[in-house]
Amino acid sequence: MSPRCCRHRTSAGRNRFSSQRIRRSSWSGQRHCALCRTPRTPSEDPVMVSPMAPVLTSPLVSTQWLADHIGADELVVLDASVMTDGVGTAMQWQGARDAYEQHGHVPGARYADLVDDFSAPDTALPFTRPSAERFESAARAVGVTNTSTVVVYDDSVGEWAARLWWIFRAFGFDHVAVLDGGFSKWRDEGRPVRVGPLRHGGTAPSAEPFLAGEERPFWADHDRVLRAVRGEEPAAVVLAAPPSVLGRDHPGVVPGSTPITTDDVIDPETNTLRRRAALAEVFAPVLDADEIVTYCGVGSAACVDALALTVLGHDRVKVYDGSLAEWWRLEPDMVAS
């Protein structure tokens, strides 16, 4: 019996850009595997012209792109929404699995819990980035393999999706993108919404191993920010949290910060990132810096700025993981209004 089409893998894993592809025969209308030339029947490929994992060409995908690719083999869609309450130092967070099940999600999307699963446990600071081992376990639990293409969204302005996107990339996984406009744009466009849990409680643990790559220098710690503030190691320090999130009575911000908040980066009418020209204008005060460090309250909105800078082609960006939650603890007297 011939092998099932497009299930070939080398011992080193599948390369996203040189792996098997499906071609349509010009004479028969059938689809064939480029490796074994086995014809595919319509029942084997009910959704996609190509069942291989879709290739990403940008850190963002549109709602139309996602609609066109839902059902593709090895496409994993993750809902990274987080429920918040309060502002500033009084803000609290919890996972949004109930909202995912009761209010709906993109069909086939799995819930990725940033509060509990994709963060380090038992830490003094919320949303501390996970260890490689914890990240691997959480990624496997939502069905991600090293050959997956991952699209992440949330039901906010994209800060939680961007946070998970940044975590994936920090561990060397680049086949990941953020849904531009998130679930609100998807829903507002009248696209299909699924209510209720997926089978297996909304997860599909992968039978294949998922291994994180070597962690990249995508994060800034307290000492790095302190050196920037003191002028010992220059960097542009960018505040991403808007006043509506920090509240009126917050203790202050990192001295010397340039405020470029999600209000500046996200188009309020579409919930998408602003166009490149507008982003370039917004970030113009810091684009010439050798390094940019973004921060917010807990390291989520900071990832929206990191995403926007990546779209602009700036690759010397770090996210201050502890952000103000840590700065207020360690430097209560070194703040600016």
SEMAR-445518 format. One record per residue (C-alpha): residue number from 1; residue in one letter; x, y, z. Coordinates in nm, 3 decimals. Last residue first. Layout:
residues N
 pos code       u       v       w
 NUM    a       X       Y       Z
...
//
This chain:
residues 337
 pos code       u       v       w
 337    s   0.523   6.114   3.621
 336    a   0.873   5.976   3.641
 335    v   0.998   5.691   3.854
 334    m   1.314   5.601   4.041
 333    d   1.182   5.610   4.398
 332    p   0.991   5.281   4.388
 331    e   1.278   5.110   4.202
 330    l   1.255   4.739   4.282
 329    r   0.883   4.689   4.340
 328    w   0.759   4.957   4.099
 327    w   1.002   4.830   3.837
 326    e   0.877   4.473   3.867
 325    a   0.509   4.537   3.795
 324    l   0.623   4.818   3.568
 323    s   0.777   4.577   3.317
 322    g   0.891   4.236   3.442
 321    d   0.952   4.107   3.090
 320    y   1.110   4.422   2.952
 319    v   1.060   4.340   2.585
 318    k   1.362   4.365   2.359
 317    v   1.393   4.504   2.008
 316    r   1.690   4.513   1.776
 315    d   1.515   4.365   1.472
 314    h   1.348   4.676   1.332
 313    g   1.183   4.572   1.004
 312    l   0.874   4.792   1.034
 311    v   0.660   4.483   1.094
 310    t   0.905   4.391   1.370
 309    l   0.855   4.734   1.523
 308    a   0.479   4.679   1.520
 307    l   0.518   4.339   1.687
 306    a   0.750   4.481   1.953
 305    d   0.498   4.759   2.017
 304    v   0.227   4.497   2.058
 303    c   0.467   4.301   2.280
 302    a   0.490   4.592   2.522
 301    a   0.112   4.568   2.552
 300    s   0.177   4.234   2.725
 299    g   0.482   4.280   2.948
 298    v   0.309   4.328   3.285
 297    g   0.239   4.701   3.311
 296    c   0.406   4.826   2.995
 295    y   0.755   4.784   2.850
 294    t   0.948   4.817   2.527
 293    v   1.326   4.822   2.500
 292    i   1.466   4.954   2.172
 291    e   1.827   4.900   2.070
 290    d   2.066   5.086   1.843
 289    a   1.824   5.377   1.839
 288    d   1.742   5.530   1.501
 287    l   1.380   5.413   1.515
 286    v   1.312   5.587   1.847
 285    p   1.150   5.924   1.766
 284    a   1.010   5.789   1.434
 283    f   0.793   5.526   1.605
 282    v   0.461   5.700   1.533
 281    e   0.569   5.812   1.187
 280    a   0.688   5.465   1.091
 279    l   0.364   5.322   1.225
 278    a   0.161   5.560   1.007
 277    a   0.360   5.464   0.699
 276    r   0.328   5.094   0.785
 275    r  -0.049   5.107   0.818
 274    r  -0.199   5.100   1.167
 273    l  -0.217   4.766   1.339
 272    t  -0.569   4.629   1.334
 271    n  -0.859   4.696   1.574
 270    t  -1.054   4.820   1.268
 269    e  -1.193   5.152   1.392
 268    p  -0.952   5.196   1.683
 267    d  -0.643   5.164   1.459
 266    i  -0.378   5.019   1.691
 265    v  -0.031   5.172   1.728
 264    d  -0.096   5.505   1.897
 263    d  -0.358   5.374   2.140
 262    t  -0.129   5.075   2.194
 261    t   0.116   5.319   2.342
 260    i   0.421   5.501   2.218
 259    p   0.533   5.692   2.529
 258    t   0.908   5.758   2.517
 257    s   1.056   5.673   2.854
 256    g   1.330   5.882   3.013
 255    p   1.243   5.777   3.367
 254    v   1.050   5.448   3.394
 253    v   0.689   5.526   3.480
 252    g   0.500   5.653   3.783
 251    p   0.331   5.523   4.099
 250    h  -0.012   5.478   3.935
 249    d  -0.290   5.709   4.050
 248    r  -0.458   5.797   3.722
 247    g  -0.485   5.450   3.576
 246    l  -0.217   5.244   3.404
 245    v  -0.461   5.085   3.161
 244    s  -0.651   5.396   3.051
 243    p  -0.322   5.587   3.052
 242    p  -0.193   5.371   2.764
 241    a   0.066   5.096   2.818
 240    a   0.340   5.083   2.553
 239    l   0.618   5.281   2.725
 238    v   0.933   5.283   2.512
 237    v   1.290   5.283   2.641
 236    a   1.534   5.379   2.367
 235    a   1.863   5.217   2.455
 234    p   2.201   5.336   2.574
 233    e   2.417   5.122   2.801
 232    e   2.552   5.325   3.094
 231    g   2.307   5.611   3.042
 230    r   2.159   5.569   3.389
 229    v   1.814   5.490   3.248
 228    a   1.963   5.245   2.998
 227    r   2.164   5.071   3.269
 226    l   1.847   5.042   3.479
 225    v   1.662   4.889   3.185
 224    r   1.928   4.622   3.144
 223    d   1.937   4.558   3.520
 222    h   1.560   4.509   3.535
 221    d   1.560   4.246   3.262
 220    a   1.530   4.282   2.888
 219    w   1.395   4.001   2.674
 218    f   1.434   3.895   2.313
 217    p   1.786   3.759   2.350
 216    r   1.695   3.427   2.185
 215    e   1.620   3.107   2.372
 214    e   1.772   2.804   2.203
 213    g   1.500   2.621   2.017
 212    a   1.198   2.466   2.178
 211    l   1.125   2.102   2.108
 210    f   0.786   1.964   2.020
 209    p   0.763   1.587   2.004
 208    e   0.486   1.432   1.797
 207    a   0.176   1.284   1.958
 206    s   0.043   1.635   1.995
 205    p  -0.208   1.711   2.267
 204    a  -0.538   1.827   2.116
 203    t  -0.686   2.086   2.344
 202    g  -1.029   2.239   2.385
 201    g  -1.146   2.009   2.659
 200    h  -1.064   1.690   2.470
 199    r  -1.318   1.786   2.203
 198    l  -1.347   2.156   2.143
 197    p  -1.546   2.352   2.394
 196    g  -1.860   2.548   2.319
 195    v  -1.948   2.815   2.066
 194    r  -1.796   2.831   1.716
 193    v  -1.793   3.157   1.523
 192    p  -1.818   3.187   1.146
 191    r  -1.730   3.521   0.987
 190    g  -1.971   3.810   1.015
 189    e  -1.707   4.077   0.961
 188    d  -1.758   4.198   1.316
 187    r  -1.666   3.853   1.448
 186    w  -1.332   3.836   1.269
 185    k  -1.259   4.198   1.357
 184    s  -1.335   4.132   1.725
 183    f  -1.140   3.806   1.720
 182    g  -0.815   3.975   1.635
 181    g  -0.767   4.276   1.411
 180    d  -0.453   4.134   1.254
 179    l  -0.433   3.766   1.345
 178    v  -0.083   3.733   1.488
 177    a   0.176   3.511   1.323
 176    v   0.385   3.203   1.401
 175    h   0.623   2.990   1.198
 174    d   0.921   3.154   1.369
 173    f   0.980   2.917   1.661
 172    g   1.321   3.000   1.811
 171    f   1.219   3.015   2.176
 170    a   1.187   3.393   2.168
 169    r   0.967   3.353   1.861
 168    f   0.710   3.149   2.051
 167    i   0.720   3.390   2.345
 166    w   0.677   3.691   2.115
 165    w   0.370   3.538   1.950
 164    l   0.227   3.462   2.295
 163    r   0.269   3.826   2.397
 162    a   0.137   3.951   2.063
 161    a  -0.179   3.745   2.109
 160    w  -0.216   3.886   2.459
 159    e  -0.164   4.245   2.347
 158    g  -0.389   4.216   2.042
 157    v  -0.638   4.494   2.107
 156    s  -0.872   4.259   2.294
 155    d  -1.046   3.933   2.202
 154    d  -0.725   3.747   2.127
 153    y  -0.546   3.598   1.829
 152    v  -0.263   3.360   1.748
 151    v  -0.182   3.184   1.421
 150    v   0.059   2.890   1.435
 149    t   0.211   2.700   1.142
 148    s   0.308   2.358   1.264
 147    t   0.622   2.165   1.170
 146    n   0.783   2.180   1.515
 145    t   0.460   2.055   1.664
 144    v   0.175   2.248   1.826
 143    g  -0.131   2.059   1.947
 142    v  -0.248   2.274   2.235
 141    a  -0.085   2.051   2.496
 140    r   0.235   2.034   2.292
 139    a   0.275   2.411   2.321
 138    a   0.219   2.405   2.696
 137    s   0.474   2.128   2.749
 136    e   0.734   2.294   2.529
 135    f   0.683   2.627   2.704
 134    r   0.721   2.463   3.044
 133    e   1.046   2.298   2.938
 132    a   1.183   2.615   2.782
 131    s   1.108   2.808   3.100
 130    p   0.806   3.034   3.099
 129    r   0.798   3.413   3.068
 128    t   0.676   3.592   3.380
 127    f   0.310   3.668   3.320
 126    p   0.242   3.808   3.668
 125    l   0.533   3.884   3.899
 124    a   0.611   3.719   4.233
 123    t   0.649   3.382   4.066
 122    d   0.473   3.055   4.145
 121    p   0.435   2.932   3.790
 120    a   0.619   3.063   3.482
 119    s   0.384   3.171   3.207
 118    f   0.243   2.989   2.903
 117    d   0.026   2.752   3.107
 116    d  -0.133   2.953   3.388
 115    v  -0.211   3.309   3.282
 114    l  -0.128   3.270   2.914
 113    d  -0.384   2.994   2.868
 112    a  -0.395   2.891   2.503
 111    y  -0.749   2.800   2.395
 110    r  -0.772   2.604   2.075
 109    a  -0.915   2.742   1.752
 108    g  -1.103   2.501   1.526
 107    p  -1.374   2.750   1.439
 106    v  -1.271   3.100   1.557
 105    h  -1.407   3.147   1.906
 104    g  -1.736   3.177   2.089
 103    h  -1.907   3.352   2.376
 102    q  -1.952   3.049   2.601
 101    e  -1.644   2.839   2.522
 100    y  -1.382   3.111   2.470
  99    a  -1.547   3.322   2.740
  98    d  -1.509   3.034   2.985
  97    r  -1.149   2.978   2.873
  96    a  -1.061   3.341   2.945
  95    g  -0.782   3.293   3.198
  94    q  -0.760   3.536   3.485
  93    w  -0.608   3.874   3.548
  92    q  -0.620   4.142   3.815
  91    m  -0.543   4.514   3.794
  90    a  -0.512   4.703   4.123
  89    t  -0.160   4.836   4.054
  88    g  -0.281   5.002   3.736
  87    v  -0.637   4.929   3.630
  86    g  -0.921   4.699   3.733
  85    d  -1.036   4.368   3.590
  84    t  -0.878   4.164   3.314
  83    m  -0.981   3.849   3.125
  82    v  -0.710   3.703   2.902
  81    s  -0.744   3.597   2.539
  80    a  -0.482   3.370   2.381
  79    d  -0.705   3.198   2.125
  78    l  -0.476   2.971   1.925
  77    v  -0.506   2.855   1.565
  76    v  -0.287   2.559   1.466
  75    l  -0.232   2.498   1.094
  74    e  -0.072   2.156   1.055
  73    d  -0.299   2.049   0.769
  72    a  -0.513   2.335   0.651
  71    g  -0.862   2.343   0.799
  70    i  -0.885   2.720   0.812
  69    h  -0.660   2.856   0.535
  68    d  -0.886   3.089   0.336
  67    a  -1.063   3.220   0.647
  66    l  -0.723   3.285   0.804
  65    w  -0.603   3.481   0.504
  64    q  -0.930   3.675   0.497
  63    t  -0.891   3.766   0.864
  62    s  -0.549   3.902   0.780
  61    v  -0.218   3.750   0.883
  60    l   0.057   3.935   1.066
  59    p   0.423   3.855   1.140
  58    s   0.463   3.836   0.762
  57    t   0.532   3.583   0.486
  56    l   0.382   3.278   0.652
  55    v   0.374   2.947   0.468
  54    p   0.063   2.736   0.519
  53    a   0.117   2.390   0.670
  52    m   0.069   2.132   0.398
  51    p  -0.288   2.045   0.301
  50    s  -0.269   2.243  -0.023
  49    v  -0.584   2.330  -0.216
  48    m  -0.748   2.333   0.124
  47    v  -1.081   2.231   0.264
  46    p  -1.186   1.878   0.167
  45    d  -0.844   1.738   0.084
  44    e  -0.855   1.362   0.132
  43    s  -1.219   1.347   0.026
  42    p  -1.134   1.533  -0.294
  41    t  -0.898   1.253  -0.396
  40    r  -0.525   1.293  -0.397
  39    p  -0.310   1.142  -0.669
  38    t   0.023   0.997  -0.549
  37    r   0.313   1.174  -0.719
  36    c   0.545   1.046  -0.444
  35    l   0.736   1.363  -0.358
  34    a   0.544   1.644  -0.530
  33    c   0.218   1.491  -0.402
  32    h  -0.049   1.512  -0.668
  31    r  -0.373   1.701  -0.701
  30    q  -0.610   1.601  -0.978
  29    g  -0.740   1.847  -1.241
  28    s  -0.649   1.592  -1.508
  27    w  -0.432   1.771  -1.763
  26    s  -0.275   2.059  -1.579
  25    s  -0.209   1.843  -1.274
  24    r  -0.251   2.045  -0.956
  23    r   0.055   2.046  -0.738
  22    i   0.074   1.975  -0.366
  21    r   0.398   2.056  -0.191
  20    q   0.653   1.861   0.008
  19    s   0.916   2.055   0.195
  18    s   1.155   2.325   0.081
  17    f   1.027   2.635   0.261
  16    r   0.892   2.493   0.585
  15    n   1.166   2.235   0.628
  14    r   1.030   1.911   0.770
  13    g   1.207   1.727   1.045
  12    a   1.569   1.621   1.071
  11    s   1.487   1.256   1.021
  10    t   1.305   1.345   0.703
   9    r   0.930   1.351   0.684
   8    h   0.681   1.216   0.435
   7    r   0.311   1.250   0.519
   6    c   0.229   1.435   0.198
   5    c   0.022   1.158   0.037
   4    r  -0.049   0.849   0.239
   3    p   0.217   0.591   0.169
   2    s   0.143   0.335  -0.104
   1    m   0.000   0.000   0.000
//
